[in-house]
Amino acid sequence: MQNSHWFRVSRLASYILIAKVIVLGSVHVLHAQTFNQNLGPSGLPLPRFASIKPTRVNVRVGPGSNYSISFTYKKKGLPIEIIQEYDQWRKIRDAEGDEGWVYQSLLSGKRTAITLPWQKDKTKRLMLRKTPNDNAEFVAEVEPNVIGNIHQCDGQWCEITLHNVHGWLHQSHLWGIYPDEKIKR
């Protein structure tokens, strides 16, 4: 009788172990599928930030030159977010939330950012700091909607060049980089 009880406990433990293996294996597969869903056909992550390469870029309503032009960007280096890929076309979103399709060769992987594009009060100024510290010497005052080249970000501060002036800004004051995203020089 004692052997029968031990056998039932042993069998129950085996079932529990098998159930754990199945559940953990399913979680691992689910994690792998979720990770793959974040990669576009190009093998690059979606969404991701990039920038406009030429001075003038037509944005289309669909992924192809046969689709009508929705609007035109006229600002080289403008940061955009790539949110979808289809063949050689990229669906992009700008800081104002406008979306459309652009041929991939018109985009650059160079990281840029725009200062406070959501700021309604255009008189507000940011202090571009010499080092990533609120008490650091400031090197320039920066107004909203200025585009700059990102050099590095630590999740809190970004080293950036705006109109040939080099310094640091709070990452939260920039559009073109995700919150807490880190970029190494």
C-alpha positions as CSV (number, residue, x, y, z in Angstrom):
1,M,0.0,0.0,0.0
2,Q,2.9,2.4,0.8
3,N,4.5,1.6,-2.6
4,S,1.2,2.4,-4.3
5,H,1.0,5.8,-2.6
6,W,4.7,6.5,-3.5
7,F,3.9,5.5,-7.1
8,R,1.0,7.9,-7.3
9,V,3.1,10.8,-5.8
10,S,5.9,10.0,-8.3
11,R,3.5,9.9,-11.2
12,L,1.9,13.2,-10.1
13,A,5.4,14.8,-9.9
14,S,6.2,13.5,-13.4
15,Y,3.0,15.1,-14.7
16,I,3.8,18.4,-13.0
17,L,7.3,18.3,-14.5
18,I,6.0,17.6,-18.0
19,A,3.4,20.4,-17.7
20,K,6.2,22.8,-16.7
21,V,8.3,21.8,-19.6
22,I,5.3,22.3,-22.0
23,V,4.4,25.7,-20.5
24,L,8.0,27.0,-20.5
25,G,8.6,25.7,-24.0
26,S,5.5,27.5,-25.2
27,V,6.6,30.7,-23.5
28,H,10.0,30.5,-25.2
29,V,8.3,30.0,-28.6
30,L,5.9,32.8,-27.9
31,H,8.9,35.1,-27.0
32,A,10.7,34.1,-30.2
33,Q,7.6,34.8,-32.3
34,T,7.1,38.2,-30.6
35,F,10.7,39.1,-31.2
36,N,10.5,38.2,-34.9
37,Q,7.3,40.3,-35.3
38,N,9.4,43.4,-34.3
39,L,11.7,42.9,-37.4
40,G,10.7,44.1,-40.8
41,P,11.4,42.3,-44.0
42,S,14.7,44.1,-44.2
43,G,15.8,42.4,-41.0
44,L,15.8,45.8,-39.2
45,P,13.6,46.6,-36.2
46,L,10.2,48.1,-36.5
47,P,9.5,50.8,-35.5
48,R,12.9,52.6,-35.8
49,F,14.0,56.2,-36.3
50,A,15.9,57.4,-39.4
51,S,16.1,60.7,-41.3
52,I,15.3,62.2,-44.6
53,K,18.3,62.1,-46.9
54,P,17.7,64.7,-49.7
55,T,16.3,68.2,-49.4
56,R,13.1,67.3,-51.1
57,V,11.1,64.1,-50.6
58,N,7.6,63.2,-51.9
59,V,5.5,61.2,-49.5
60,R,3.0,58.9,-51.2
61,V,-0.3,57.5,-50.0
62,G,0.8,53.9,-50.8
63,P,4.0,51.9,-51.3
64,G,4.8,52.6,-55.0
65,S,5.5,55.4,-57.5
66,N,2.0,54.8,-59.0
67,Y,0.4,56.1,-55.8
68,S,-0.4,59.8,-55.5
69,I,1.8,62.2,-53.6
70,S,0.2,63.1,-50.2
71,F,2.8,65.8,-49.3
72,T,6.4,66.8,-49.7
73,Y,9.2,67.2,-47.1
74,K,11.6,70.0,-47.9
75,K,14.0,69.6,-45.0
76,K,17.1,67.4,-45.3
77,G,17.9,65.6,-42.0
78,L,14.3,65.7,-40.7
79,P,13.9,62.8,-38.2
80,I,11.2,60.3,-39.1
81,E,10.0,57.0,-37.7
82,I,9.8,54.0,-40.0
83,I,6.7,52.1,-38.9
84,Q,6.2,49.6,-41.8
85,E,8.1,48.1,-44.7
86,Y,6.9,46.8,-48.1
87,D,9.5,45.8,-50.7
88,Q,11.7,48.9,-51.1
89,W,9.2,51.2,-49.6
90,R,9.0,52.5,-46.0
91,K,5.9,53.8,-44.3
92,I,7.0,56.7,-42.1
93,R,5.6,59.0,-39.4
94,D,6.9,62.5,-38.6
95,A,6.9,64.4,-35.3
96,E,3.4,65.8,-36.1
97,G,2.0,62.3,-36.7
98,D,1.7,62.6,-40.4
99,E,2.2,59.3,-42.2
100,G,3.0,58.2,-45.7
101,W,5.3,56.0,-47.9
102,V,8.8,56.9,-49.1
103,Y,11.2,55.0,-51.3
104,Q,13.9,53.5,-49.0
105,S,16.9,55.1,-50.8
106,L,15.6,58.6,-49.8
107,L,16.0,57.7,-46.1
108,S,19.2,57.7,-44.1
109,G,20.1,55.7,-41.0
110,K,21.8,58.8,-39.7
111,R,20.1,59.7,-36.4
112,T,18.8,63.2,-36.0
113,A,16.3,64.7,-33.6
114,I,14.1,67.8,-33.5
115,T,13.7,69.9,-30.4
116,L,10.3,70.2,-28.7
117,P,8.1,69.8,-31.8
118,W,5.1,69.5,-29.6
119,Q,5.8,72.8,-27.8
120,K,3.0,75.3,-28.5
121,D,4.8,78.2,-26.9
122,K,7.6,78.9,-29.5
123,T,9.3,81.4,-27.1
124,K,10.4,78.6,-24.7
125,R,14.1,77.9,-24.9
126,L,16.2,74.9,-24.0
127,M,19.7,75.2,-22.6
128,L,22.3,73.3,-24.7
129,R,24.8,72.2,-22.0
130,K,28.5,71.7,-22.2
131,T,28.2,68.3,-20.3
132,P,25.2,66.1,-19.4
133,N,24.3,67.9,-16.2
134,D,21.6,70.4,-15.3
135,N,24.2,72.5,-13.5
136,A,26.7,72.4,-16.4
137,E,27.6,75.6,-18.3
138,F,25.3,76.3,-21.2
139,V,26.7,76.8,-24.6
140,A,23.5,78.0,-26.4
141,E,19.8,78.6,-26.1
142,V,17.8,76.4,-28.5
143,E,14.3,77.2,-29.7
144,P,11.6,74.5,-30.6
145,N,11.8,72.8,-34.0
146,V,15.5,72.9,-34.5
147,I,17.0,69.8,-36.2
148,G,20.3,68.4,-35.0
149,N,22.6,65.4,-35.4
150,I,22.6,62.9,-32.5
151,H,26.1,61.7,-31.5
152,Q,25.2,59.6,-28.5
153,C,22.4,59.2,-25.8
154,D,22.6,57.6,-22.4
155,G,18.9,57.2,-21.8
156,Q,18.6,60.6,-20.1
157,W,20.8,63.0,-22.1
158,C,21.8,63.2,-25.7
159,E,25.0,64.7,-27.2
160,I,23.9,66.6,-30.2
161,T,25.0,69.2,-32.7
162,L,22.5,71.9,-33.6
163,H,23.5,74.5,-36.2
164,N,27.2,73.7,-35.7
165,V,26.9,74.1,-32.0
166,H,27.8,71.0,-29.9
167,G,26.3,70.1,-26.5
168,W,23.9,68.1,-24.5
169,L,20.1,68.2,-24.1
170,H,17.7,66.2,-22.1
171,Q,16.5,63.2,-24.2
172,S,12.9,64.0,-23.2
173,H,13.2,67.3,-25.1
174,L,13.9,65.6,-28.4
175,W,11.8,63.8,-31.0
176,G,13.7,61.2,-33.0
177,I,14.8,59.0,-30.1
178,Y,12.8,56.7,-27.9
179,P,12.5,57.3,-24.2
180,D,15.4,55.6,-22.4
181,E,17.0,54.6,-25.7
182,K,20.8,54.5,-25.7
183,I,23.0,55.3,-28.7
184,K,26.7,54.7,-28.5
185,R,29.2,56.9,-30.2
